[in-house]
Amino acid sequence: MRGRRRGSEGRAAWVSALATAMTLSSQLAGGNAALAQTSQAPASTQRSFSVPAGSLPSALVAFGKQAGVQVSYVPSIAAGLKTSGVKGTLSTDAALSQLLAGTGLSFKMTGAKTVVIEGASGGNSGAATLPGAIALDTIDVSGGGSAAAAADAPYQTPGSVNHISAEQIEHFRGTSPGDILKNAPGVMSGENRNSGALDVNIRGMQGANRVPVVVDGTFNTTTVQRGYQGVASRTYIDPDFIGGIDIQKGPSFGGEGAGAIGGLVSMRTINADDILLDGKSIGLRLKGGMGTNTTDLSDDVKWNQMQAAGWGYQSGDIERPALFDFTSAYGSAVYAVKNDYVEIVAGLSRKKSGNYHAGEKGPHAAKDIGPYTLCGPSECFDYEHYYAKPGLTPYLGGEEVLNTSEETSSKILKGTFKLDYGQTLELIATRYESEFGETYPNNFWRNDQSAYQAILSTADLKTYAARYRLNPADNDLLDLKLNMSATELTEYSAPNGGFVGIGKWSKVRGGDLSNAARFDTAAGEVKVQGGFSYLNEETGPTEDSAFQIPPSRQGERSEVSVFGQTQWTPLSWLRLDGGVRYQDYKVEDKLWIESFRSEAREGDAAGYSTGITLMPADGWQLFATYKNAPRMPSLLESTGGFLLVPNLDLVSERASNWELGVNFLADGVVRADDSLGLKVSYFDNTIEDYISRKAINNGGRLTLENIDQAKFSGFELSSRYKVSTFSAEISGTYYTNVEFCRTSTTCMDSSLASDYATNYIPPEYSANLTISNTFFNNALLIGGRVSHVGPRAADAETPLSGAFPLISAVQWKPYTVVDVFAEYRFNENAKLDFNVENLGDLYYVEPLSLALIPAPGRTIRTGLTLQF
């Protein structure tokens, strides 16, 4: 049983405490930036190169991967430089000489597979590690990387991927964690205003581990029952500790991709290079900020102001904070140390925010028609404010949206140890504690219902990871990776009634072992990767919640996966890809209600992928992929709870995904100092035996079944144009077809009654335009984003009714929102951030919610980052 925790500490006191709890030493150290690390032949070996013209940092990434050498240099000496590229069969040193021609830089081979890039003075000190670029389903998928290389990677990857940088996270630090995903086309977070967590939807696929979110290789997604309105998957993160996000769309055939038929979201936490200044081996980053448009938490019993019976309220006014009344706060302190043998990162973070207020503008808020007298059969009521009809939700424009507060505390400790013979060992431990408000969707799915402030929910998440890599510089056939992780989560969720929290615990243990090899043959270069992964999940009610109704799920599930990938480049303009995966699972329902108990079940399945990429000219890629991948029934789908009777005949889903697309990345397209990145793709995803919920016994019970299939198809665009100090990005998604088929002859462009997918349906179209420009020698950055969201891509089948509908579609209306941001860097030690969310103060409801909750109105945030 959990209630509300209160505190009266000042908003800045804890920031000061974090700063004074650490001491900072000053020690300069030489270091090099490892830009691309692979294993290949000596510098004299002739090999085929195809590195396009463009920015030098991006070209060096491609060169390092093609040459199989580790390229090291200080990022600042290559910043802003261009190269004419290199193409043909050359030795490593001849190719690099051609690549650096005209840049004023030189190089020195420091080993058979290591090279140092030097400036005009021959200097090369630094301490930033820059691994290779990110690629979809390639042999070596590396996190991190230079900012330029990571930003270019989506336009050089034959498949749908997106990268979100730490800088983008900071610029669009919204009210909810899901706000950081908004720039990625086809990607949204469900329940974004009702949990303080992520529930990622990629191209209509959501829930039941269809889209895993992995942080440093750890899985921490949990599922919470939300009554008749379905379930919510939740992944808890702290944006202050996220160093970058990579998104793959569609099935993945790597170590973390078992069952990920919708896509995979891989996040990495910050490392030493995110904290340290150039040339420093010890550093401290302090970050703190404040926000507006929230109320202070209180123990008062609160209700929304509009009364359902009269569509008005009798007295008083909406008490919204003033425009520049800063009422929320966040802050973090991260310490880092790095040398040739070890890297250590330790950090603390905290955030506190009360309930936010809805926007006031636009056509979808209730309109005040002034004083009004409403008479019933026996008496009359005088309303000081009256509304002819309610708005899109029961909340008024500008009103405090109850149960939207959040108070979190996070810790991270991360160590990387560099051993002999190309060995590294990374150990990571984190803890995330949160107390947050949430509206129980079963009580709030109509716009004439009343809301009240319930108790707060809590989450306590602990994660542990160990990541080992053996990658000797002199062995092309050995790149061995062993990853192990563990997650422990305890959460108390506000249920129907909102007075007692229902507790549940979950534990996840997992790991994967793989090896990658690369070698040249007479028929071209070949890369091969293979390995296996293991995942075990357990969940159940906490001891103080064991006899609550509805009960938490209780069960255990394990899955083993064996996978392999091959990449063959027979010609400089042709690449062929393939992958296979075999999965085996076992699940047991341990629910304490005996009548729901089911037998242990097990099963297996296999999948494969194939792809072709044509590179007809520098900067161009034409690609086509087909992926056929299974998803075994999840722990949620295999256990009973809240009127749900397990289906012992449930079988795995199978995704058949086609994708056709084109990539283009080049410099000097219109002007000598510009660059253009473009990705256009068409996707056609069919999920056979899609698992759907349905009502049985006239709505008295629910169960899951395999329907014939679900279909999602459409077009996607990602683009970026830079010229001089100006940058523009346009992205968007348009669905041409969304339909569900109970049988092969009963397809409909509608979700099915009582199914969880009712509120997984994405907008028919959505688009983002982000522009920015720098001034004063790049010291000042000013930018903004315009986001447009269209209507549902498919209708919702009319649900069966009992006391409540057995799932109600939460409606939204098309909307356009403007966000702006600015950043001013005083010097290398201090940076000021400023952003405004929902500049026009629009009243709107976001897609994919389970309850009618308006999004935040105009919210101003300002933050200061100090690095020493």
N, C-alpha and C positions, 0 to 999 in steps of 0.2 A: 504494500500500500504506500503510495507516494503522494505528497502534496506539493505545495508551492514553496520554493526556497526564496527568501528575501535577503536583501543586503542594502545598506545605506552608504556604502563607500563611495567616494567621489570618483568621477569618471576618469580622472587623470592619475589618481594615486597609485594604481597598480602599474601603470606605465613607468612611473618613476621608480617603483620598487624593482621592476625587471631590469631597468638600466643600472641601478646601483648594485644589483646582485652579481654583476659580472665585472671583471677587470680586463683591461685591454693591454696587451704587450705590443711592441713594435719591432718587427724583425723582417728585413728584406731577404728574399730568397730568389735565386734564379730558377726558372722553370720554363717549360715549353708547352705550347698548345698542340695537343695531338689532334690533328684534324681528321684523319681517316686511317683506320687501323685494320689491316687484313694481312694475309700471308701469301707471298708470291715469290717470283724468281728474282735473281740478282739484277743489278742495274744494267748489265750488258745484254741481257736477254731481249730479243726482238719480240714485240707483241703488238696487238692491234689496239689503237687508241681512237676514241671518238668523244672528245670533250668539246662541247659547243662554246662559241664566243659568248662573252657576258661578264658578269662580275667575277673578279678573281677569287674571292673566298668560295663561291659556289663551284667554280671550275676546279679549284684545288681539292674539294670534296670528291668530285667525280674522278679526278686524276688519281687520287690516293686509292680509291676503290678499284680502278681499272689496272693500276700498276702493282697493287698489292704491297704498297709501302706505307710507312707511318710518316706523315708530313707534319713537321713542327714549325711553329712561328708565332710571333706576337701578333694578335689580331689587329692592332692599330696600324702595323706597317702595310697591311693589305686593304684596309678599309677604303672604299671608294674607288679602288683600282679596277680597270677592265683588262680583259685578255682577248686575243683573237682566236683562242682555242687551239686545239691540235687534233689532227686526224691522219691516220695512216699507220703503217707498221714501222715502229721505231723502237730504239732502246729507251729505257726509263730516263736516263740522263738527257738524251737528245729530245725526248718528248717534253720534259720539264723545261729545258732551255727554250724550246719553241713556245711553251705556254707562258713563260715569264718575259718573253721578248717585248721590249718597250715599256715595261713596268718600272724599271730601275732597280729591281730586286735581283738577287743572286741566290744560289743554293749551294749546299755542301752535303755530300753523301757521308753520313757519320756511321754507316754500317751497311750491310747488304740490303737491308730493308728499312732503313731509316734515313730521312733527309731533313735538313734544317734550311728554312728560307730565311735569308738575311736582308736587312735594309742596306741602303747605300753605305752606311758606316760599318756594316758587318755586325751590328748589334742584334741580339735576339733574346732578350730577357722577357719573362712573362710567366704566368702561372694559370693559364686557363686551359682546361681540358675540353677539346672539341671533337667528340666522336663522330662517326660517319653519319651521313644523311639517313633519314627514316624512309623505309620503303615497305609497301604492302606485300606480305607473303613472300619476301625475298629471303635469301639465306641468312643474311646478317641484319637483323632489325635492331638498331641502336637508339636508345633514348638520348635525350639531351641534344648535343650538337650546337654548332654556332647558330645564332639567330638567323643569319642570312640563309644558311644551308637548310635549316628547318622550315623557313618560310617558303623556300623554293621547292622543297621536296614534293608537295602535292602536285606540282605541275611537271614533275619528272617521274611520277609513279604511275604505271599502267593499271589503274584501278581507282576506286573512289576512296580517298583519304583526306583528312583535314588535320591541320596542326593549329593549336591555340597556344600562344606563347605566354610567358609570365607577364610580359608587358601588356598584352591584350586583356589578361585577367585583371590587371590593375586599372586599366582604362575603363573597363565595364564592370567594375565591382558593384554589383547590384544589391538589392535587398535580400535576395535568395541565392543559394549556391548555383542553382540551375541557370542563372542569368549569364554565367561565363560561357555557356554553350551556344548562345544565340547567333553567333556569326557563322556557325557551321551549317551549311544547307542540308536539309533533310534530317536534322538532329534537334530534338526538343527534350525537355525534362517534364515529366508528368507530375502532378501535385506540387507544382513549383512554389505555391504560396501556402502550403499546408503541411510542412514536415521538417523544414530545415535540412533536407537531404536531396539526393539525386535519384530520379527514376527515369532512366534514359530511354527515349523512343527514337529509333532510327528507321526511317522509311516505313512507319506504321507498325514495326515490330517492337514489342515492349513486354516486360514482365516475364516471370518464370525462367530467368537466366537466358532469355533470348539475346539480351545485350549486356554481357558482363561488364562491370566497371572494376578495373584492376589497378591498384596503387602499389607501385614497387613490387609487382608480382603477387600481392595479397588480394584475396577476395573478401569483401566485408558486406556484401549485399544481403539484406534481410527482407522478409515479407511480413506485412502487418495486415490483419483482417480489418476491413472497413465496413462491416455489416453487409446489408443488401447491396450496397454500392460497389462491392468487390474487394480488391486487395490493392495494396501499394507496395512496390519494391523500393527499398531505401538503401542508399550508399552514403555514408557520412564522410565528409572531407572538410579540411580547413584550407581555403584558398590561399592564405598567407604562406602555407608550406608546399604549395604546388609549383613546381618549376617548369612544367610544360605538359600539354595534353595531346595525344595522338589518337585519332579516330579512324577506324577501319569500318567500312560498310559492307555488309554481306558476310558470308561464312569466312572464317579464318582457319588456316591449317598449320599454325604454329603451336608452341607449347601451351599458350593460355587460351586457345580458341575452341576447346571442346564444347560443343553445344551452342556456340555463339553464331546462330544462323542469321540474326539480325545485324550483328556488327560487334565490335569490340572497342571499348574506350580504355586506353592505357595512359595512366598518369604516372609521372615521376615526381618524387619529392625533391626539394631543393638540395643542392650539393654545395661543396666549398666554393666552386667557381661562380655560383650565383651570389655569393656573399663577399668574396675577396676582391679588393681593388687590384689593378694591374701592378705586378711587382711585389705584392704583399703575400706573406705566408700565414699571417694571423689577422683576423678581422672580426668586426662586430657590426651587425646591421640592426638598427632600431627603427621601427615603423609604428606610427600611430596616426589615428584619424578620428573625425567626428562626422555625424550625419544628422539630418533634420527629418521632419515629418513623422516622428514617433511620439508616443506618450510614455510617461513613466509608469512602471508597473505598480500596481496597488492591490490590496486585498479586498477592495470593494466589489460587491456583486454588480455586474454590469450586464445590460441587455442592449441590443441594437435599438435605435430610437424610433424607427417606424413600426407601428403596431399593425399586425396583420389584419385585425378586424376593421380598422378604419383607414389604413394607409396614411397615417399622419402621426404627429406627436403633439402632446398637449401644451408643453411649456419648455422653456430653455432653448439654447442654441447649440449648434455643433461647435465644440471647443477644439479647434485644430491649432497646433503650434504655429507660430509666426514663421515666415519664409526663411529667416536666418536664425531660428531658434534651434541650436544644435542639442539634440536630445539623446543621441546614441553615440557609442564610442567603440573603437577597436584598437588593438596594438599588439606588437610582437617584438621579441628580441631574439636574435640568432647569432651564435658565436661559431666561428669556423677557424680551423687550423689545417695547414697542408704543407707537406714536404715530399721528398722523393719516395717516401716509404709509407706514409699514412695520411689520411684525410679524416677529420672529425668535424661533425656538425651537431650542435646542440641548440634547441630553440624552445621558447615558450610563446604562446599566443593566447589572446583573450578577446572576446567580443561581447557586447551587451547592447541589446536593442529592444525597446518596448513594442507594443502593437503599432503598426503603421496606419496611416490614413489613406483612404481611397482618393482618386482624383475627383475633380469637380466639373470638368468640361466634357463636351460631347453629348450625343443624343441618347445615350443608354443609361444615364442616371435618372432617378425619379425627379420630376419637375415640381417645384414648390409653387402652388397657386395661391398661397397666402392663408389668412384666417378662414376658418370654415366651421359651421355648426352641423353636426351629424345627429339626427334624431332616430331613435329606435322606437320600439313599441311602447316603452314605459318611461324613457328618459332621453335627454339630449346631451351630447358631448361637444364642448367647444375646443377646437384645435387651433393653436397658435400658428401651426404650419400644417398644411394639408397637401396631399399629392393625388392627382387625378388617377394615377395608376403607378404601381411600383416600377422601379428600374429593372435592369437586367439581373440584379441580385437584391436581397432585402436591405442592403446598406444604401444609405443616402450618399450623395456626392460630398466628399470631404470628410465623411464620418470615420471614426476610429473602427478599424476592422479587427474585431475581437479574435483572440487566439492566434495572433501572428507574431508574438514576441519570441526572442531567442537570446540565450545567454550560454556561451560556449567557452571552453578552456581546452587548449591543445598543448601537447609536448612532443618533441621529436629528439631522438638521439641516433646518430648515424655515423658509422665508421667504415672507412675503406682502407684495406691493407694491401700494399703492393709487394708481392713476393717475387722470388727468383723465377726464371724460366717462363715469364709471361703470365704469372698467376696473380689474380686479384681475389680478395675476399671482402664482401660488403655485408655488414650487419646493421639492421635497422630495427628500431623499436619506437612505436608511437602510442599515444593515448589521446583519445578525444572524448570529452564529457560535455553533454549538452542538456539544457533544460529549455523546452520550447513549447509554444502553444500550437494546438491543432484543433480544427473543427471536425467533429465526427460526421463524415459525409452522409450517413444514414439519416441525420436530422436536418440536412440543409441542402436539399436538391430542388426546392421550388423557390421562386422569388417572392413568395408571400409568407415565408416561415420566419419565426423569431430565433435570434441567436443569443447566446449568453456566454459569458466568460467562464470556461471550464478550468479544471486543474491543469497544470502543465505536465507534458510528457517528458521523459528523461531517456537519455541514451548514454551508455558508458562502453566505449569501444577501445580494445587493446589489440594492436597488431605487431607481429614479429616476422622478420624476414632475414634469411641468410642466402647470399647469392655468390657463387664461386665460379670463376672462369679460368680456364687454362688455354692460353693462346700463344704458344712459343713463336718467336719471330722467324725461326728457321724451319718451320713445319707447316706446309700448306694444307695438310690433311687433318690438322688438329685444332679445333676451336670448340672446346668442351665447356658446356655451361650446366651447372647444377643449381637449381633454385628450390628453396624450401620456405614455407610460410605457415603462419598460424594466426587465427583471429578469434577473439573472444568478445562477445557483445551481450550486454544486458540492457533491456529497455522496458520502460513502463509507459504504456500508451493509454491516453484518455479514451474510454469507451463510451457507449451509449449511456447517457445519464451524466457522465463527466465528473463524478465525485470520487471514484476510486480507480487508480491506475491498474490495468492488467499487465502483469509482468511476464516476460519471456526471455529466455537465454538462447544463444546459438553459438556453436563452435565450428570453425572451418579449419581443416588441415589439408595442405596441398603441397605439391612439388612437381618439378619436371627436370628431366635430364636429356640433353641433346648434344649433338656434335655437328659441326659444319665443316665441309671440305670444299676446296676449289682447285681445279687443275685444268691445264690446257691439253687439248687433244688435236689430232689432225683435222677433226671436224669442228673445232671451235672450243671456246671456253665453257666449262661445266661447273656448276655449283650444286652441291647436294647437302641437305640437312635432314637429320632423322633423330627420333627420340621417343620418349613416352612421358605421360603426365598422370598424376593421381590427385583426386580430390575427394575428401570425406567431409560430410556435413551432418551435424546433429542439432536438434532444437527441441525445446520443451518449455513448459511453464515454470516460472520461479516458484519456490516453496510457498511464498505468501500469496500466490495467485493460482495454485493448483486446482482450486474448486470454484473458480470464477466462471461465469457464463457470459459470453461464449468462451470456451477454453482455447488456449493456444495450441497450435499444432505440436505434435510430439512424435519424432521419428528420427531415422538415420538413413543416410544415403551415401553411397560411394561410387566412384566412376574412375575407370582406367582408360587411358587413350594412348594409342600408338600412332605416330604420324611421320610423314616424310614429305619433303619438297625437293624439286629439282628445277634448275634454271639452266637453259642451254642457249648459248649465243653463237650459232654457226656462222653468221655473217654480221658485219658491222651494222647492218640495217634491220636485222631480224633477231628476235628473242622469243623463245618458247618456254612456257612455264607449266608445271604440273604438280599436283599434290594428292596425297591419299591420307585417310585417317580411319582407324578402327576404334570403336568405343564399346565398352562393356560396363553395365551398371547393375547395382543391387540396391533395393530400398525396402525399409521396414517401417510400418506404421506402429507406433507404440502408444497411441492415444489411450489415456486412462479410462475413457468411457468405453466399456467393454463392447457395447452394441456396435460401435464404429470400427472395432479392430479388424484389420484385414491381414491377409497373408503377405509374407515377404515375397517380393517380386524381383525378377532380374531379366536382363535382355541384352542384346548387342546389335550393332549396326555398323555400316561402313559408308564412307563417302569419298569423293574425289573432286579434283578441280583441274582445269586445263585453260591455258591462255596463250594468245599470240600477240606480239607487239611488233609493229613496223615502224622504222625510223627513217623515213625517206629523205629527210634533210635535217640539218642542224636545228635543234630546238623543237622538232616535231615528233610526236608519237601518236600512232593510231593503234588502238588496242581493242581486243575482244576477249572476254572471259566467260567461262561457264563453270559454276560451282554447284555440286550436289552434295548436301551435307545433312546429317541427322541431328536432331536434338532429343535426347532421352527424356522421359517425364521427370519433372523436377520434384523436389521434396514436398513442396506445397501441393502439387497435383497428385501426389501419391499418398497423402495422409488426409484423414477426415477432420472436420471441425466446422463449427457454425453451420449446422444443417447440411453440410456437404458429406455425401456418402461416397467413399472411394470407388472408382471403377477398376475392377481387377483386370479388365480386358483392354485397358488403355495401352496404345502403342506409341512409338516415337513419331515425332513430326519429321518431315523431310523437305528441305528447302531446295528448289531448283532455280538458280539465279543466273540470268543472262545479263551481261553488261557490255555495251558498245560505247567507245568514247574516243576523244581526241585531246591531247595535251599540246600546249605550245608555250615555250619559254625562250625569250630572246631579249637582247639589249639592242639599242639603236634602231627601234622599229619606226618611229616617226622623227625623233631627234637623236643626236649623238649621245645625249645624257639620259635617255629614258630606258625603261624596261617594261615588258609585258608578260604576264603569266595568265594562261587561259586553260580551263578544263571544262569540257562539255561532255555529258554522258547521258545515255538512255539505259534505264534499268527495267527489268521485267522479272519480278520475283513471285514464284508460286510456292506455297507451303502446303504440301500434301499431308493429309491426316492431321490438319490443324486441330489443336486441342481447345475445345470450346466448353463453356459452362452452360448447363440448361436446367430448367425446373422439372421436377418429377413429382408424382403424387399430388397433382393440382397445386403445385407451388409449396407444398409442405416440406419438401426436401429438394436439395440441389445435388447435381453430380456433374462429372466431366465426361466428354465424349470426343471421339475423333470424327470431325466432319470431313467431307471429301477434300476441300482445299480452301485456302484464302489466297487472294491475288493482290499484288501492289505493283503498279508500273508507272513510269513517268520520266521526266527529264530533270537534270540538275546542272547548275552552272556555278563555277567558282572562277573569279578573275581578279587580277590585280594590275594596276598601272601606276608606274612611278616615273616622274620626270622632275629633275632637279630636287627641290625640297618638298614637292607635292606628291601625295599618294592617294589613290582611290581603289576601293575594293567593292565589287558587286558579286553577290551570291544569291541563289534562289533555287526553289524546287517547285515543280508543277506535276501533279498527279493526273495521268490520263485515265487510270482505272483503279478502283478499289472495290473489291467484291468478295463475298463469302458464299460458299456453296455447301449446303448440308449434304447434297448428293451431286453427282455430275450433271444432273439436269435441272437442279433447283438453285441456280446462282442468282444472287441479288446484289445490287449496288448499295448494300446496307449491312451494318453489323447485325448480329443476331440477338434476339431478346434474351435477357438474363446473362449474356456473355460478358466476361471482363473486357473484351475488345471494344465494347460500346464506347468507352472513354479512352481508347487507344487510337481512334481515328484522327489522323493529322489534318491540317488545313489543305484544301485543294491546291492552294498556291501560297507561297510566302517568299519574301525577298528582303535583302538588306543592302544598303548602300552606306559605306563608311569612307569618309574623306578626312585628310589631315594635311597639315603643312607645318614646316618648321621655320623659325625666324631666329635672328640674332646669332648666326653661326651655330645653329642647331640647339641653342640653349632653351628655346621656347617651342613647344609643340601644342597646336590647337587643332581639334578635330571634332567630328560628330558622326552619328549614325542615324539613319532613317530605316525603320523596320515596318514592313507591311505584312499583315496576316489576313488571309482570306477565309471563306467559310469552310465548314466541314467538307472533306473530300467524298464522304458517303453519308447516307441517311442512317437513322437508327430504327430498327424494327420495334414496333410497339410492344412493350414488355407485358408479361402477365402481371396481374395485381392480386395482392392479398391485403395485409395491413399496409404494406408499402409495395411499390413496384420492385421487382427483383432485379433491378438496376435501371437507373434513369440516366439518359444522356444529358450531360451538363452542357448547355448551349453557350456559345459565344457569338459575337458579331464581328465582322471584319473591322480592323482598326489599323491605324498608323501611329507609331510612337517615335519621338525624336529624343535621342540622348546626346549629350555633348561632353567633351573632356578636354582638359588642358594639363600640361606638365611643364614645369620650369625647373631647370637644373642650374642651381647657383654655382656649383663646382662639382668636382668628383665626389665630394663628401655629403652633399645635401641636395635633395630634390623635393619639390612641392607638387602634389597632385590635386586636381580639382575636377569633379565631374557632376553632372546633373542628370538624374534618371527621370524620364518622362517629363521633358521640358515643358510640354503643353498642358500638363496636369490633366491628362485624359482619364476619364472613367471607362475602364474596359475589363473584360474577363479573358484570361488566357486559355488556349486549348489544353486538353488532356487533364483537366482537373476532375476530381470526383465530387466536389462540392462547389456551390455558387459563391465564390470568393473573389471580389474585385482585386485587381493588381494595385500596387502602390501608386499614389499620386506623385506630384513633383517632389523629388528628394535630392537635396544637395549634400555632397560629401567633399571633404577636404582632408588631405593626409600629408604627412611629412615623413620622408625616409632619410635616415642618416647612416652613412657607412664610414667606418674608420679602419 
